[in-house]
Amino acid sequence: MLTQKQYRKGDVIMQEGDLGSSAYLIQSGRVEISRQHEEKKIVLAILEHGEVFGEMSLIDEKPRSATATALEMCLLEEITHDALAGVWDHTPPLVRSLLSTLVERIRGVDEQILASGASLVQASITRVVLSGMTREATGQLGGRPREITRFPFHVGRSTDRAWFSSSKNDLLLNDAPPYNVSRNHFSLTRCNQDIFVVDRGSTRGTIVNGNRIGGHSSVRNIMCDQEENVIVIGSPESPFQLQLIIERENE
């Protein structure tokens, strides 16, 4: 049975490094997910209604990888390890192994981002906009640029088997065989004043400003270091070509 918990603005819901055995589903309010790096706080995500956090500790029982702080009055549903014990015990070993591998990969991506030279002091981001560079991409964005206000922002292929997707996508792209877009292709992640493209285990990978990540490449994330960044989903000839514009305040 789930337990409802309420947190006030500024309350720390979970602390990086602590042992935990609960995950949380946000019913209302916003939660900041952050980590400490070189004695500075790095904001990884701002989560809202319907999103879950703290789930990795339910699976691998390792210390919390991040701190969660209430940005306003929050109502959460707590999901404890004991509540899921029966379900976990009856989960096939192969599925348990796949979930554990996925969690380990996610933890590794966070570490790579922090170690990749993220700049901790620079002009603040004021606006992030995604637009199409081809007719196909523009059409699937609804014919106009899309401003991104919440991170991480997930991109993947539309499918009639929604249950197959390992996590929800904020942008669904309709593709046809041979597919360029994987069901869970890449994410845009904000780390303080930097934007990263993170591969989510795609088949053909993603080309960011001429550099390939994912697919057969061992590189899984890259920082968008330009004001206007080009993202090609899949092969170089892919019709899914996007421009990511990062606007910053004047220094």
C-alpha positions, 0 to 999 in steps of 0.5 A: 500500500502506498503512503502519502507524504507532504513536504514543504518548500525547502524540505530535503526528501532524500539526501545524496549518499544516504541509504534508501529503500523508497521511491516517490511518485509526485502527486503535486508540486515540483522537486529538484534533483541535484548532486554535489560536484567540486563543492558546488550543487549541480541541478540535474532535473526539475520533476513535476506531477506524475514523475517518479524519483528514487527508484534506483535504490529500490532495485540495486539497494545502493546509496542515493545518487542525488538529493531531492528537494521540494521547490514548493509544497509537495504531495508525494506517494511513497513506494517502499521496498517492502511494498514491492517485495512480493512483485520483485520476488515473482519477477523473472530473473532475466527481467531483474537482470535487465532492470539492474543493468539499466539502473547501473547504466543510468548511474554511469551516465550521471557520472560521465556528465559530471566528469565531462567538463561541465562548466560550473560558471557561465551565463545563465540559460534563458531559453532552449528551443528545438526546431526542425531542419528538414521538412520531416522533422519540422512536420513532426514538431507541429510545424513550429519550434518547440520551447523546452522548459523541463529536463530531462526531455526524452525523444523516441519513436512512436509505437502502438505498443506503449508498454514496450517503452521503458520510460515516457517520451516528451517528443514522439517521432513517427518513423518507418523501417528501416528505422532511424529512431529507436523507441527510446532514443536520446534525452536532453539533460540540463546540468546547471548551465549546460545542456547535454544530449544523452543516448538512451541505448539507441540502435543507430545513435545520434550525431551532435554537431558532427560527433556521433554518440550511441549506436556502435560508439562507446560515447554516450553523451555530449555537451552542446557547446554552441548557441545553435546545435545540430542533432541528427537522429540515426544515420547521416542521411536521416530525415530527422534533423533538428536544431537546438538553440540555447539562448543565454543572458548577456554577461 
